[in-house]
């Protein structure tokens, strides 16, 4: 069940972003009524970013992942929104790298 009170949105989650490259990676959170706020992660080589996410305190359900203007080049392989204790095992769709 996905709802604000006690379902998925009421629990702490983790946005995991895997990829490779070098430079800044930005994760933004916002709602329709608020300005976007960003967390910055410096990445180099193969990386796995773990961004804490809690719907009630995050500013809303809109998440943005971008490389922004800080230079460098970053390639995102996958992203997942999961409970913090989940193992790292992204689901691959047949026919994708």
C-alpha positions in Angstrom: 0.0 0.0 0.0 1.3 3.4 -0.9 0.0 6.2 1.3 1.2 9.0 3.5 -0.1 7.6 6.8 1.5 4.2 7.3 2.3 2.7 4.0 5.5 3.0 1.9 5.4 6.8 2.1 5.4 6.7 5.9 8.7 4.8 6.1 12.3 5.9 5.6 13.5 4.9 2.1 16.8 5.1 0.3 17.3 6.3 -3.3 20.2 4.3 -4.7 21.9 5.5 -7.9 24.6 3.4 -9.6 26.8 4.5 -12.4 30.2 5.5 -13.4 32.0 8.7 -14.3 33.5 11.7 -12.6 32.0 14.9 -11.2 29.1 16.1 -9.1 25.8 14.2 -9.0 22.8 16.1 -7.6 19.6 14.7 -6.1 16.8 17.2 -5.7 13.5 17.0 -3.8 10.5 19.3 -4.0 6.7 19.6 -4.0 4.5 21.8 -6.1 4.5 24.4 -3.3 8.2 24.4 -2.4 11.5 25.3 -3.9 13.7 22.4 -4.9 16.5 21.5 -2.5 19.5 19.6 -3.6 22.1 17.2 -2.1 25.4 17.0 -3.9 27.5 13.8 -4.2 31.0 13.8 -5.7 31.5 10.6 -7.7 34.6 9.1 -9.4 34.8 5.8 -11.2 32.1 3.2 -10.5 29.8 4.5 -7.8 26.7 3.7 -5.7 25.1 6.7 -4.1 22.7 6.1 -1.2 20.4 9.1 -0.7 18.1 9.0 2.4 14.5 9.8 1.5 11.5 10.2 3.8 8.4 11.4 2.1 7.1 13.4 5.1 10.3 15.4 5.6 11.6 15.5 2.0 9.6 18.3 0.7 7.4 16.0 -1.4 7.3 13.2 -3.9 9.2 14.8 -6.8 12.8 13.5 -7.0 15.3 14.8 -9.6 18.7 13.3 -10.4 21.1 15.4 -12.5 24.7 16.1 -13.2 24.1 19.9 -13.2 26.8 22.4 -14.0 29.7 21.3 -12.0 31.7 19.7 -14.9 32.7 16.1 -15.5 30.7 13.4 -17.1 28.5 10.9 -15.3 26.6 7.9 -16.7 23.7 6.5 -14.6 23.2 2.7 -14.9 20.2 2.3 -12.6 18.3 3.9 -9.8 16.0 2.4 -7.2 13.9 3.6 -4.3 14.0 0.9 -1.6 14.0 0.4 2.2 17.5 1.1 3.6 18.2 -2.5 4.6 17.4 -4.0 1.2 20.3 -5.8 -0.6 21.7 -4.1 -3.7 20.2 -6.2 -6.6 18.6 -4.1 -9.3 16.0 -5.7 -11.4 17.1 -6.0 -15.0 14.6 -6.1 -17.9 15.3 -8.6 -20.6 17.1 -7.0 -23.5 18.7 -4.2 -21.6 22.4 -4.0 -20.8 
